[in-house]
C-alpha cells in the first residue's frame, strides 16, 4: 500500500501520462466512422458465432423426440 506523498506522486504521474497520450490522438470524422463500422461488424460476427454455438447444440436436443 502506498502511503503519504507517494500516492500523490503516482496520481500526478498518471495524469501526465494520460495528458501526453491524449494530445496526439485526434481522429478525423471519416476514420472515426470507419472504426465504428468495423467495430460494429466485428461485434455482429461475434454475436452470430455465439448464437450458432449455443443454438446448434440446443436445437438438436430440443428438435428431436425420443421413442
PDB file of N, CA, C, O and CB in Angstrom:
ATOM      1  N   UNK A   1       0.858  -1.185   0.000  1.00  0.00           N
ATOM      2  CA  UNK A   1       0.000   0.000   0.000  1.00  0.00           C
ATOM      3  C   UNK A   1       0.897   1.237   0.000  1.00  0.00           C
ATOM      4  O   UNK A   1       1.843   1.330   0.782  1.00  0.00           O
ATOM      5  CB  UNK A   1      -0.972   0.004   1.238  1.00  0.00           C
ATOM      6  N   UNK A   2       0.594   2.164  -0.866  1.00  0.00           N
ATOM      7  CA  UNK A   2       1.379   3.394  -0.894  1.00  0.00           C
ATOM      8  C   UNK A   2       0.868   4.332   0.176  1.00  0.00           C
ATOM      9  O   UNK A   2      -0.318   4.346   0.503  1.00  0.00           O
ATOM     10  CB  UNK A   2       1.320   4.067  -2.284  1.00  0.00           C
ATOM     11  N   UNK A   3       1.771   5.103   0.706  1.00  0.00           N
ATOM     12  CA  UNK A   3       1.385   5.999   1.797  1.00  0.00           C
ATOM     13  C   UNK A   3       1.941   7.396   1.541  1.00  0.00           C
ATOM     14  O   UNK A   3       2.927   7.585   0.829  1.00  0.00           O
ATOM     15  CB  UNK A   3       1.887   5.456   3.160  1.00  0.00           C
ATOM     16  N   UNK A   4       1.275   8.349   2.144  1.00  0.00           N
ATOM     17  CA  UNK A   4       1.772   9.717   2.157  1.00  0.00           C
ATOM     18  C   UNK A   4       1.947  10.313   0.780  1.00  0.00           C
ATOM     19  O   UNK A   4       1.034  10.290  -0.045  1.00  0.00           O
ATOM     20  CB  UNK A   4       3.062   9.772   2.876  1.00  0.00           C
ATOM     21  N   UNK A   5       3.135  10.847   0.543  1.00  0.00           N
ATOM     22  CA  UNK A   5       3.441  11.587  -0.668  1.00  0.00           C
ATOM     23  C   UNK A   5       3.491  10.681  -1.895  1.00  0.00           C
ATOM     24  O   UNK A   5       3.245  11.149  -3.007  1.00  0.00           O
ATOM     25  CB  UNK A   5       4.757  12.313  -0.510  1.00  0.00           C
ATOM     26  N   UNK A   6       3.797   9.423  -1.724  1.00  0.00           N
ATOM     27  CA  UNK A   6       3.937   8.518  -2.867  1.00  0.00           C
ATOM     28  C   UNK A   6       2.630   8.392  -3.639  1.00  0.00           C
ATOM     29  O   UNK A   6       2.636   8.343  -4.869  1.00  0.00           O
ATOM     30  CB  UNK A   6       4.401   7.139  -2.399  1.00  0.00           C
ATOM     31  N   UNK A   7       1.527   8.340  -2.931  1.00  0.00           N
ATOM     32  CA  UNK A   7       0.215   8.242  -3.583  1.00  0.00           C
ATOM     33  C   UNK A   7      -0.039   9.459  -4.472  1.00  0.00           C
ATOM     34  O   UNK A   7      -0.509   9.325  -5.602  1.00  0.00           O
ATOM     35  CB  UNK A   7      -0.905   8.111  -2.529  1.00  0.00           C
ATOM     36  N   UNK A   8       0.269  10.620  -3.961  1.00  0.00           N
ATOM     37  CA  UNK A   8       0.089  11.854  -4.732  1.00  0.00           C
ATOM     38  C   UNK A   8       1.035  11.889  -5.933  1.00  0.00           C
ATOM     39  O   UNK A   8       0.644  12.316  -7.020  1.00  0.00           O
ATOM     40  CB  UNK A   8       0.322  13.087  -3.836  1.00  0.00           C
ATOM     41  N   UNK A   9       2.260  11.448  -5.743  1.00  0.00           N
ATOM     42  CA  UNK A   9       3.224  11.409  -6.841  1.00  0.00           C
ATOM     43  C   UNK A   9       2.748  10.478  -7.952  1.00  0.00           C
ATOM     44  O   UNK A   9       2.852  10.817  -9.131  1.00  0.00           O
ATOM     45  CB  UNK A   9       4.599  10.963  -6.331  1.00  0.00           C
ATOM     46  N   UNK A  10       2.232   9.316  -7.588  1.00  0.00           N
ATOM     47  CA  UNK A  10       1.727   8.374  -8.582  1.00  0.00           C
ATOM     48  C   UNK A  10       0.523   8.933  -9.327  1.00  0.00           C
ATOM     49  O   UNK A  10       0.381   8.722 -10.531  1.00  0.00           O
ATOM     50  CB  UNK A  10       1.358   7.059  -7.918  1.00  0.00           C
ATOM     51  N   UNK A  11      -0.333   9.638  -8.620  1.00  0.00           N
ATOM     52  CA  UNK A  11      -1.513  10.241  -9.241  1.00  0.00           C
ATOM     53  C   UNK A  11      -1.093  11.295 -10.268  1.00  0.00           C
ATOM     54  O   UNK A  11      -1.641  11.338 -11.370  1.00  0.00           O
ATOM     55  CB  UNK A  11      -2.430  10.872  -8.166  1.00  0.00           C
ATOM     56  N   UNK A  12      -0.133  12.136  -9.917  1.00  0.00           N
ATOM     57  CA  UNK A  12       0.346  13.168 -10.845  1.00  0.00           C
ATOM     58  C   UNK A  12       1.009  12.540 -12.067  1.00  0.00           C
ATOM     59  O   UNK A  12       0.820  13.003 -13.192  1.00  0.00           O
ATOM     60  CB  UNK A  12       1.334  14.111 -10.138  1.00  0.00           C
ATOM     61  N   UNK A  13       1.783  11.488 -11.840  1.00  0.00           N
ATOM     62  CA  UNK A  13       2.444  10.804 -12.939  1.00  0.00           C
ATOM     63  C   UNK A  13       1.428  10.216 -13.914  1.00  0.00           C
ATOM     64  O   UNK A  13       1.605  10.297 -15.129  1.00  0.00           O
ATOM     65  CB  UNK A  13       3.358   9.708 -12.404  1.00  0.00           C
ATOM     66  N   UNK A  14       0.370   9.629 -13.377  1.00  0.00           N
ATOM     67  CA  UNK A  14      -0.672   9.046 -14.224  1.00  0.00           C
ATOM     68  C   UNK A  14      -1.404  10.121 -15.014  1.00  0.00           C
ATOM     69  O   UNK A  14      -1.732   9.914 -16.183  1.00  0.00           O
ATOM     70  CB  UNK A  14      -1.667   8.252 -13.377  1.00  0.00           C
ATOM     71  N   UNK A  15      -1.664  11.263 -14.395  1.00  0.00           N
ATOM     72  CA  UNK A  15      -2.337  12.361 -15.093  1.00  0.00           C
ATOM     73  C   UNK A  15      -1.477  12.886 -16.233  1.00  0.00           C
ATOM     74  O   UNK A  15      -1.991  13.171 -17.315  1.00  0.00           O
ATOM     75  CB  UNK A  15      -2.669  13.497 -14.118  1.00  0.00           C
ATOM     76  N   UNK A  16      -0.190  13.017 -16.006  1.00  0.00           N
ATOM     77  CA  UNK A  16       0.712  13.488 -17.055  1.00  0.00           C
ATOM     78  C   UNK A  16       0.762  12.502 -18.221  1.00  0.00           C
ATOM     79  O   UNK A  16       0.788  12.902 -19.385  1.00  0.00           O
ATOM     80  CB  UNK A  16       2.119  13.706 -16.488  1.00  0.00           C
ATOM     81  N   UNK A  17       0.774  11.226 -17.898  1.00  0.00           N
ATOM     82  CA  UNK A  17       0.817  10.197 -18.933  1.00  0.00           C
ATOM     83  C   UNK A  17      -0.455  10.231 -19.780  1.00  0.00           C
ATOM     84  O   UNK A  17      -0.383  10.136 -21.006  1.00  0.00           O
ATOM     85  CB  UNK A  17       1.000   8.807 -18.302  1.00  0.00           C
ATOM     86  N   UNK A  18      -1.607  10.366 -19.144  1.00  0.00           N
ATOM     87  CA  UNK A  18      -2.871  10.443 -19.875  1.00  0.00           C
ATOM     88  C   UNK A  18      -2.935  11.691 -20.750  1.00  0.00           C
ATOM     89  O   UNK A  18      -3.418  11.637 -21.881  1.00  0.00           O
ATOM     90  CB  UNK A  18      -4.048  10.429 -18.899  1.00  0.00           C
ATOM     91  N   UNK A  19      -2.450  12.809 -20.230  1.00  0.00           N
ATOM     92  CA  UNK A  19      -2.463  14.054 -20.994  1.00  0.00           C
ATOM     93  C   UNK A  19      -1.553  13.943 -22.216  1.00  0.00           C
ATOM     94  O   UNK A  19      -1.893  14.443 -23.289  1.00  0.00           O
ATOM     95  CB  UNK A  19      -2.027  15.237 -20.106  1.00  0.00           C
ATOM     96  N   UNK A  20      -0.408  13.297 -22.062  1.00  0.00           N
ATOM     97  CA  UNK A  20       0.521  13.148 -23.179  1.00  0.00           C
ATOM     98  C   UNK A  20      -0.072  12.248 -24.255  1.00  0.00           C
ATOM     99  O   UNK A  20       0.110  12.507 -25.444  1.00  0.00           O
ATOM    100  CB  UNK A  20       1.862  12.583 -22.694  1.00  0.00           C
ATOM    101  N   UNK A  21      -0.772  11.202 -23.857  1.00  0.00           N
ATOM    102  CA  UNK A  21      -1.385  10.294 -24.826  1.00  0.00           C
ATOM    103  C   UNK A  21      -2.568  10.930 -25.528  1.00  0.00           C
ATOM    104  O   UNK A  21      -2.819  10.623 -26.693  1.00  0.00           O
ATOM    105  CB  UNK A  21      -1.824   9.016 -24.143  1.00  0.00           C
ATOM    106  N   UNK A  22      -3.293  11.794 -24.868  1.00  0.00           N
ATOM    107  CA  UNK A  22      -4.484  12.408 -25.439  1.00  0.00           C
ATOM    108  C   UNK A  22      -4.140  13.482 -26.476  1.00  0.00           C
ATOM    109  O   UNK A  22      -4.954  13.761 -27.357  1.00  0.00           O
ATOM    110  CB  UNK A  22      -5.332  13.010 -24.336  1.00  0.00           C
ATOM    111  N   UNK A  23      -2.971  14.078 -26.391  1.00  0.00           N
ATOM    112  CA  UNK A  23      -2.607  15.166 -27.304  1.00  0.00           C
ATOM    113  C   UNK A  23      -2.548  14.712 -28.754  1.00  0.00           C
ATOM    114  O   UNK A  23      -3.096  15.390 -29.623  1.00  0.00           O
ATOM    115  CB  UNK A  23      -1.270  15.753 -26.903  1.00  0.00           C
ATOM    116  N   UNK A  24      -1.916  13.614 -29.038  1.00  0.00           N
ATOM    117  CA  UNK A  24      -1.698  13.187 -30.414  1.00  0.00           C
ATOM    118  C   UNK A  24      -2.761  12.251 -30.947  1.00  0.00           C
ATOM    119  O   UNK A  24      -2.574  11.686 -32.025  1.00  0.00           O
ATOM    120  CB  UNK A  24      -0.383  12.530 -30.523  1.00  0.00           C
ATOM    121  N   UNK A  25      -3.836  12.063 -30.268  1.00  0.00           N
ATOM    122  CA  UNK A  25      -4.819  11.057 -30.658  1.00  0.00           C
ATOM    123  C   UNK A  25      -6.099  11.661 -31.233  1.00  0.00           C
ATOM    124  O   UNK A  25      -7.195  11.244 -30.857  1.00  0.00           O
ATOM    125  CB  UNK A  25      -5.159  10.195 -29.473  1.00  0.00           C
ATOM    126  N   UNK A  26      -5.983  12.612 -32.113  1.00  0.00           N
ATOM    127  CA  UNK A  26      -7.160  13.207 -32.754  1.00  0.00           C
ATOM    128  C   UNK A  26      -7.525  12.383 -33.985  1.00  0.00           C
ATOM    129  O   UNK A  26      -6.672  12.119 -34.833  1.00  0.00           O
ATOM    130  CB  UNK A  26      -6.897  14.698 -33.145  1.00  0.00           C
ATOM    131  N   UNK A  27      -8.786  11.980 -34.083  1.00  0.00           N
ATOM    132  CA  UNK A  27      -9.254  11.204 -35.227  1.00  0.00           C
ATOM    133  C   UNK A  27     -10.141  12.084 -36.106  1.00  0.00           C
ATOM    134  O   UNK A  27     -10.899  12.921 -35.615  1.00  0.00           O
ATOM    135  CB  UNK A  27     -10.025   9.936 -34.761  1.00  0.00           C
ATOM    136  N   UNK A  28     -10.028  11.876 -37.391  1.00  0.00           N
ATOM    137  CA  UNK A  28     -10.907  12.597 -38.290  1.00  0.00           C
ATOM    138  C   UNK A  28     -12.277  11.934 -38.259  1.00  0.00           C
ATOM    139  O   UNK A  28     -12.414  10.803 -37.793  1.00  0.00           O
ATOM    140  CB  UNK A  28     -10.331  12.631 -39.734  1.00  0.00           C
ATOM    141  N   UNK A  29     -13.271  12.626 -38.744  1.00  0.00           N
ATOM    142  CA  UNK A  29     -14.638  12.104 -38.721  1.00  0.00           C
ATOM    143  C   UNK A  29     -14.768  10.848 -39.577  1.00  0.00           C
ATOM    144  O   UNK A  29     -15.498   9.925 -39.216  1.00  0.00           O
ATOM    145  CB  UNK A  29     -15.621  13.171 -39.205  1.00  0.00           C
ATOM    146  N   UNK A  30     -14.070  10.808 -40.703  1.00  0.00           N
ATOM    147  CA  UNK A  30     -14.175   9.639 -41.573  1.00  0.00           C
ATOM    148  C   UNK A  30     -13.507   8.418 -40.953  1.00  0.00           C
ATOM    149  O   UNK A  30     -14.049   7.316 -41.024  1.00  0.00           O
ATOM    150  CB  UNK A  30     -13.554   9.937 -42.932  1.00  0.00           C
ATOM    151  N   UNK A  31     -12.334   8.602 -40.346  1.00  0.00           N
ATOM    152  CA  UNK A  31     -11.665   7.453 -39.730  1.00  0.00           C
ATOM    153  C   UNK A  31     -12.430   6.976 -38.503  1.00  0.00           C
ATOM    154  O   UNK A  31     -12.470   5.778 -38.222  1.00  0.00           O
ATOM    155  CB  UNK A  31     -10.221   7.811 -39.346  1.00  0.00           C
ATOM    156  N   UNK A  32     -13.031   7.895 -37.780  1.00  0.00           N
ATOM    157  CA  UNK A  32     -13.844   7.527 -36.628  1.00  0.00           C
ATOM    158  C   UNK A  32     -15.051   6.713 -37.075  1.00  0.00           C
ATOM    159  O   UNK A  32     -15.388   5.706 -36.453  1.00  0.00           O
ATOM    160  CB  UNK A  32     -14.296   8.781 -35.858  1.00  0.00           C
ATOM    161  N   UNK A  33     -15.698   7.142 -38.144  1.00  0.00           N
ATOM    162  CA  UNK A  33     -16.860   6.419 -38.675  1.00  0.00           C
ATOM    163  C   UNK A  33     -16.455   5.027 -39.162  1.00  0.00           C
ATOM    164  O   UNK A  33     -17.158   4.050 -38.904  1.00  0.00           O
ATOM    165  CB  UNK A  33     -17.515   7.216 -39.826  1.00  0.00           C
ATOM    166  N   UNK A  34     -15.338   4.935 -39.855  1.00  0.00           N
ATOM    167  CA  UNK A  34     -14.860   3.635 -40.347  1.00  0.00           C
ATOM    168  C   UNK A  34     -14.544   2.696 -39.185  1.00  0.00           C
ATOM    169  O   UNK A  34     -14.855   1.507 -39.241  1.00  0.00           O
ATOM    170  CB  UNK A  34     -13.610   3.820 -41.233  1.00  0.00           C
ATOM    171  N   UNK A  35     -13.933   3.225 -38.146  1.00  0.00           N
ATOM    172  CA  UNK A  35     -13.591   2.406 -36.990  1.00  0.00           C
ATOM    173  C   UNK A  35     -14.855   1.915 -36.293  1.00  0.00           C
ATOM    174  O   UNK A  35     -14.931   0.759 -35.877  1.00  0.00           O
ATOM    175  CB  UNK A  35     -12.710   3.197 -36.009  1.00  0.00           C
ATOM    176  N   UNK A  36     -15.847   2.796 -36.166  1.00  0.00           N
ATOM    177  CA  UNK A  36     -17.119   2.397 -35.549  1.00  0.00           C
ATOM    178  C   UNK A  36     -17.805   1.303 -36.356  1.00  0.00           C
ATOM    179  O   UNK A  36     -18.334   0.347 -35.789  1.00  0.00           O
ATOM    180  CB  UNK A  36     -18.050   3.606 -35.414  1.00  0.00           C
ATOM    181  N   UNK A  37     -17.797   1.445 -37.686  1.00  0.00           N
ATOM    182  CA  UNK A  37     -18.414   0.428 -38.547  1.00  0.00           C
ATOM    183  C   UNK A  37     -17.684  -0.904 -38.426  1.00  0.00           C
ATOM    184  O   UNK A  37     -18.318  -1.958 -38.369  1.00  0.00           O
ATOM    185  CB  UNK A  37     -18.420   0.892 -40.013  1.00  0.00           C
ATOM    186  N   UNK A  38     -16.362  -0.862 -38.386  1.00  0.00           N
ATOM    187  CA  UNK A  38     -15.579  -2.091 -38.250  1.00  0.00           C
ATOM    188  C   UNK A  38     -15.827  -2.750 -36.897  1.00  0.00           C
ATOM    189  O   UNK A  38     -15.944  -3.972 -36.810  1.00  0.00           O
ATOM    190  CB  UNK A  38     -14.083  -1.797 -38.427  1.00  0.00           C
ATOM    191  N   UNK A  39     -15.905  -1.952 -35.856  1.00  0.00           N
ATOM    192  CA  UNK A  39     -16.191  -2.489 -34.521  1.00  0.00           C
ATOM    193  C   UNK A  39     -17.579  -3.113 -34.468  1.00  0.00           C
ATOM    194  O   UNK A  39     -17.761  -4.185 -33.893  1.00  0.00           O
ATOM    195  CB  UNK A  39     -16.072  -1.385 -33.460  1.00  0.00           C
ATOM    196  N   UNK A  40     -18.552  -2.444 -35.067  1.00  0.00           N
ATOM    197  CA  UNK A  40     -19.921  -2.963 -35.074  1.00  0.00           C
ATOM    198  C   UNK A  40     -19.994  -4.273 -35.846  1.00  0.00           C
ATOM    199  O   UNK A  40     -20.678  -5.206 -35.426  1.00  0.00           O
ATOM    200  CB  UNK A  40     -20.887  -1.934 -35.684  1.00  0.00           C
ATOM    201  N   UNK A  41     -19.300  -4.344 -36.960  1.00  0.00           N
ATOM    202  CA  UNK A  41     -19.290  -5.574 -37.760  1.00  0.00           C
ATOM    203  C   UNK A  41     -18.642  -6.720 -36.978  1.00  0.00           C
ATOM    204  O   UNK A  41     -19.132  -7.849 -37.002  1.00  0.00           O
ATOM    205  CB  UNK A  41     -18.540  -5.347 -39.094  1.00  0.00           C
ATOM    206  N   UNK A  42     -17.554  -6.426 -36.297  1.00  0.00           N
ATOM    207  CA  UNK A  42     -16.887  -7.452 -35.503  1.00  0.00           C
ATOM    208  C   UNK A  42     -17.795  -7.954 -34.389  1.00  0.00           C
ATOM    209  O   UNK A  42     -17.828  -9.153 -34.112  1.00  0.00           O
ATOM    210  CB  UNK A  42     -15.584  -6.910 -34.917  1.00  0.00           C
ATOM    211  N   UNK A  43     -18.526  -7.058 -33.751  1.00  0.00           N
ATOM    212  CA  UNK A  43     -19.454  -7.471 -32.696  1.00  0.00           C
ATOM    213  C   UNK A  43     -20.595  -8.303 -33.251  1.00  0.00           C
ATOM    214  O   UNK A  43     -21.026  -9.266 -32.616  1.00  0.00           O
ATOM    215  CB  UNK A  43     -20.009  -6.253 -31.972  1.00  0.00           C
ATOM    216  N   UNK A  44     -21.098  -7.939 -34.444  1.00  0.00           N
ATOM    217  CA  UNK A  44     -22.162  -8.724 -35.064  1.00  0.00           C
ATOM    218  C   UNK A  44     -21.694 -10.141 -35.361  1.00  0.00           C
ATOM    219  O   UNK A  44     -22.415 -11.106 -35.109  1.00  0.00           O
ATOM    220  CB  UNK A  44     -22.644  -8.051 -36.350  1.00  0.00           C
ATOM    221  N   UNK A  45     -20.480 -10.262 -35.898  1.00  0.00           N
ATOM    222  CA  UNK A  45     -19.917 -11.575 -36.200  1.00  0.00           C
ATOM    223  C   UNK A  45     -19.741 -12.399 -34.930  1.00  0.00           C
ATOM    224  O   UNK A  45     -20.046 -13.592 -34.908  1.00  0.00           O
ATOM    225  CB  UNK A  45     -18.576 -11.426 -36.923  1.00  0.00           C
ATOM    226  N   UNK A  46     -19.253 -11.765 -33.887  1.00  0.00           N
ATOM    227  CA  UNK A  46     -19.041 -12.458 -32.621  1.00  0.00           C
ATOM    228  C   UNK A  46     -20.370 -12.952 -32.050  1.00  0.00           C
ATOM    229  O   UNK A  46     -20.468 -14.082 -31.570  1.00  0.00           O
ATOM    230  CB  UNK A  46     -18.337 -11.533 -31.614  1.00  0.00           C
ATOM    231  N   UNK A  47     -21.389 -12.094 -32.107  1.00  0.00           N
ATOM    232  CA  UNK A  47     -22.700 -12.470 -31.606  1.00  0.00           C
ATOM    233  C   UNK A  47     -23.301 -13.604 -32.434  1.00  0.00           C
ATOM    234  O   UNK A  47     -23.930 -14.511 -31.888  1.00  0.00           O
ATOM    235  CB  UNK A  47     -23.633 -11.261 -31.608  1.00  0.00           C
ATOM    236  N   UNK A  48     -23.107 -13.550 -33.749  1.00  0.00           N
ATOM    237  CA  UNK A  48     -23.626 -14.593 -34.629  1.00  0.00           C
ATOM    238  C   UNK A  48     -22.983 -15.937 -34.311  1.00  0.00           C
ATOM    239  O   UNK A  48     -23.673 -16.953 -34.228  1.00  0.00           O
ATOM    240  CB  UNK A  48     -23.385 -14.225 -36.098  1.00  0.00           C
ATOM    241  N   UNK A  49     -21.645 -15.946 -34.132  1.00  0.00           N
ATOM    242  CA  UNK A  49     -20.953 -17.187 -33.785  1.00  0.00           C
ATOM    243  C   UNK A  49     -21.437 -17.732 -32.447  1.00  0.00           C
ATOM    244  O   UNK A  49     -21.608 -18.941 -32.292  1.00  0.00           O
ATOM    245  CB  UNK A  49     -19.439 -16.960 -33.742  1.00  0.00           C
ATOM    246  N   UNK A  50     -21.656 -16.854 -31.489  1.00  0.00           N
ATOM    247  CA  UNK A  50     -22.109 -17.276 -30.169  1.00  0.00           C
ATOM    248  C   UNK A  50     -23.509 -17.876 -30.240  1.00  0.00           C
ATOM    249  O   UNK A  50     -23.788 -18.889 -29.599  1.00  0.00           O
ATOM    250  CB  UNK A  50     -22.087 -16.097 -29.194  1.00  0.00           C
ATOM    251  N   UNK A  51     -24.389 -17.249 -31.019  1.00  0.00           N
ATOM    252  CA  UNK A  51     -25.752 -17.772 -31.176  1.00  0.00           C
ATOM    253  C   UNK A  51     -25.739 -19.116 -31.890  1.00  0.00           C
ATOM    254  O   UNK A  51     -26.496 -20.018 -31.529  1.00  0.00           O
ATOM    255  CB  UNK A  51     -26.628 -16.772 -31.951  1.00  0.00           C
ATOM    256  N   UNK A  52     -24.884 -19.259 -32.902  1.00  0.00           N
ATOM    257  CA  UNK A  52     -24.786 -20.530 -33.617  1.00  0.00           C
ATOM    258  C   UNK A  52     -24.264 -21.624 -32.699  1.00  0.00           C
ATOM    259  O   UNK A  52     -24.738 -22.759 -32.738  1.00  0.00           O
ATOM    260  CB  UNK A  52     -23.878 -20.390 -34.843  1.00  0.00           C
ATOM    261  N   UNK A  53     -23.295 -21.278 -31.883  1.00  0.00           N
ATOM    262  CA  UNK A  53     -22.727 -22.256 -30.972  1.00  0.00           C
ATOM    263  C   UNK A  53     -23.757 -22.677 -29.925  1.00  0.00           C
ATOM    264  O   UNK A  53     -23.892 -23.867 -29.639  1.00  0.00           O
ATOM    265  CB  UNK A  53     -21.473 -21.691 -30.293  1.00  0.00           C
ATOM    266  N   UNK A  54     -24.480 -21.727 -29.356  1.00  0.00           N
ATOM    267  CA  UNK A  54     -25.486 -22.031 -28.345  1.00  0.00           C
ATOM    268  C   UNK A  54     -26.704 -22.679 -28.992  1.00  0.00           C
ATOM    269  O   UNK A  54     -27.278 -23.613 -28.433  1.00  0.00           O
ATOM    270  CB  UNK A  54     -25.895 -20.757 -27.587  1.00  0.00           C
ATOM    271  N   UNK A  55     -27.093 -22.202 -30.140  1.00  0.00           N
ATOM    272  CA  UNK A  55     -28.269 -22.721 -30.825  1.00  0.00           C
ATOM    273  C   UNK A  55     -28.028 -24.072 -31.462  1.00  0.00           C
ATOM    274  O   UNK A  55     -28.953 -24.881 -31.537  1.00  0.00           O
ATOM    275  CB  UNK A  55     -28.721 -21.752 -31.868  1.00  0.00           C
ATOM    276  N   UNK A  56     -26.833 -24.342 -31.918  1.00  0.00           N
ATOM    277  CA  UNK A  56     -26.517 -25.602 -32.587  1.00  0.00           C
ATOM    278  C   UNK A  56     -26.687 -26.793 -31.669  1.00  0.00           C
ATOM    279  O   UNK A  56     -27.300 -27.786 -32.059  1.00  0.00           O
ATOM    280  CB  UNK A  56     -25.106 -25.571 -33.119  1.00  0.00           C
ATOM    281  N   UNK A  57     -26.163 -26.720 -30.464  1.00  0.00           N
ATOM    282  CA  UNK A  57     -26.275 -27.820 -29.523  1.00  0.00           C
ATOM    283  C   UNK A  57     -27.672 -27.927 -28.948  1.00  0.00           C
ATOM    284  O   UNK A  57     -28.180 -29.031 -28.750  1.00  0.00           O
ATOM    285  CB  UNK A  57     -25.273 -27.657 -28.410  1.00  0.00           C
ATOM    286  N   UNK A  58     -28.296 -26.795 -28.678  1.00  0.00           N
ATOM    287  CA  UNK A  58     -29.630 -26.799 -28.079  1.00  0.00           C
ATOM    288  C   UNK A  58     -30.713 -27.161 -29.069  1.00  0.00           C
ATOM    289  O   UNK A  58     -31.701 -27.787 -28.685  1.00  0.00           O
ATOM    290  CB  UNK A  58     -29.932 -25.458 -27.483  1.00  0.00           C
ATOM    291  N   UNK A  59     -30.566 -26.792 -30.326  1.00  0.00           N
ATOM    292  CA  UNK A  59     -31.605 -27.058 -31.327  1.00  0.00           C
ATOM    293  C   UNK A  59     -31.681 -28.545 -31.639  1.00  0.00           C
ATOM    294  O   UNK A  59     -32.778 -29.068 -31.837  1.00  0.00           O
ATOM    295  CB  UNK A  59     -31.335 -26.259 -32.616  1.00  0.00           C
ATOM    296  N   UNK A  60     -30.564 -29.233 -31.689  1.00  0.00           N
ATOM    297  CA  UNK A  60     -30.569 -30.661 -31.983  1.00  0.00           C
ATOM    298  C   UNK A  60     -31.216 -31.436 -30.844  1.00  0.00           C
ATOM    299  O   UNK A  60     -31.951 -32.395 -31.081  1.00  0.00           O
ATOM    300  CB  UNK A  60     -29.141 -31.167 -32.228  1.00  0.00           C
ATOM    301  N   UNK A  61     -30.951 -31.031 -29.629  1.00  0.00           N
ATOM    302  CA  UNK A  61     -31.520 -31.728 -28.475  1.00  0.00           C
ATOM    303  C   UNK A  61     -33.015 -31.418 -28.340  1.00  0.00           C
ATOM    304  O   UNK A  61     -33.800 -32.300 -27.993  1.00  0.00           O
ATOM    305  CB  UNK A  61     -30.771 -31.330 -27.182  1.00  0.00           C
ATOM    306  N   UNK A  62     -33.407 -30.185 -28.609  1.00  0.00           N
ATOM    307  CA  UNK A  62     -34.806 -29.785 -28.457  1.00  0.00           C
ATOM    308  C   UNK A  62     -35.649 -30.268 -29.626  1.00  0.00           C
ATOM    309  O   UNK A  62     -36.831 -30.560 -29.443  1.00  0.00           O
ATOM    310  CB  UNK A  62     -34.916 -28.269 -28.328  1.00  0.00           C
ATOM    311  N   UNK A  63     -35.083 -30.360 -30.810  1.00  0.00           N
ATOM    312  CA  UNK A  63     -35.842 -30.724 -32.006  1.00  0.00           C
ATOM    313  C   UNK A  63     -36.147 -32.212 -32.091  1.00  0.00           C
ATOM    314  O   UNK A  63     -37.160 -32.600 -32.673  1.00  0.00           O
ATOM    315  CB  UNK A  63     -35.090 -30.302 -33.232  1.00  0.00           C
ATOM    316  N   UNK A  64     -35.301 -33.037 -31.529  1.00  0.00           N
ATOM    317  CA  UNK A  64     -35.503 -34.488 -31.625  1.00  0.00           C
ATOM    318  C   UNK A  64     -36.442 -34.996 -30.562  1.00  0.00           C
ATOM    319  O   UNK A  64     -36.538 -34.428 -29.475  1.00  0.00           O
ATOM    320  CB  UNK A  64     -34.183 -35.216 -31.521  1.00  0.00           C
ATOM    321  N   UNK A  65     -37.147 -36.088 -30.887  1.00  0.00           N
ATOM    322  CA  UNK A  65     -38.017 -36.720 -29.887  1.00  0.00           C
ATOM    323  C   UNK A  65     -37.512 -38.121 -29.642  1.00  0.00           C
ATOM    324  O   UNK A  65     -37.090 -38.817 -30.566  1.00  0.00           O
ATOM    325  CB  UNK A  65     -39.510 -36.740 -30.347  1.00  0.00           C
ATOM    326  N   UNK A  66     -37.559 -38.524 -28.400  1.00  0.00           N
ATOM    327  CA  UNK A  66     -37.100 -39.858 -28.042  1.00  0.00           C
ATOM    328  C   UNK A  66     -38.279 -40.822 -28.062  1.00  0.00           C
ATOM    329  O   UNK A  66     -39.385 -40.469 -27.654  1.00  0.00           O
ATOM    330  CB  UNK A  66     -36.418 -39.854 -26.653  1.00  0.00           C
ATOM    331  N   UNK A  67     -38.038 -42.035 -28.536  1.00  0.00           N
ATOM    332  CA  UNK A  67     -39.104 -43.054 -28.572  1.00  0.00           C
ATOM    333  C   UNK A  67     -38.698 -44.252 -27.770  1.00  0.00           C
ATOM    334  O   UNK A  67     -39.457 -45.217 -27.676  1.00  0.00           O
ATOM    335  CB  UNK A  67     -39.428 -43.474 -30.010  1.00  0.00           C
TER     336      UNK A  67
END
